[in-house]
């Protein structure tokens, strides 16, 4: 009888609630998608157009970060002028 109990893994109650939560979220997500699929697909082109400005801001870092190229060139000119003396 002891050999049968040693082979079993004991599932901790703390870990079990995570799996229950994942299961509920998967089932809820499926039913949400199944019931509202037509509405989501209908607005998808508009969502892509609205996301373009956000992608531009986040991917380029806004418009304020473009002047750092000029500072680098000015620093190179100052170094070249110092070498000629």
N, C-alpha and C positions, 0 to 999 in steps of 0.2 A: 504494500500500500504506500509506503514511503517513496518507493521508486517512481510511482505514478505522479506524485505531487512534485517531485524534483524536476521532472521534465516539463511541467507547465510554467509558462511565463505569467507572472502576476501583472495585470494592467493597472497602473496607478490611476486613481480617480482624477488627479490633476490633468493627466494626458487625455483622458476619455472625453472631457468636456470640449476639448479642441476639435476632436473628430466629429462630435455631435454638432458643433457650431459650423464646421465646414460642410457637413451634410445639409443642414438647414439652409445655408447660403446657396449651395448648389441647386437645391430644389426650388428655393425662392427665385433665384436668378433664371432658372429655366421657365417657370411659370410667368415671370415678368416679361421675358423675351417673347414667349409664345403668345401672350395676350396683347402686347403692344408693338409687335414686329412691324406692322403696317405703318404705325405712326413714326417709328424711328427711321425706317427706310425713306419715308416721305420727306423728312427734314435733313437727311444726311448731306445732300449737296449744299444746302445753306450752311450747315455746320462747318463744312470744309472751307467755304469762302470766308466765314467769320474767323476761322482759325489761322488764316494766312497772316494777318497783321500780328497776331500773338507769336507765331513762329518766327516772324521777321525780328520782332523785338528780342525774343529770348535767344535766338541763334546768332544774331549780330551784336547783341549787347546794347541795343539802342543806338541812337545817332550821335551820342556824345563821345564815343570811343574812337572816332576816326582820325582825330588830330594827332595821335601819338606817332604817326609816321613822320610828320614834319619835325618833331622834336629830335628824332633820331638823326635826321639829315643835318640839322643845325649843330648837333653835338659833333658830328664827323667833320664839319667845316671848321669848327673851333679847334679840333685836334690837329687838322692839317695846317691851319694858320700858325699854331704853336710850334710845329715841327720845322717850319721854314725859317724861323728866327735864328 
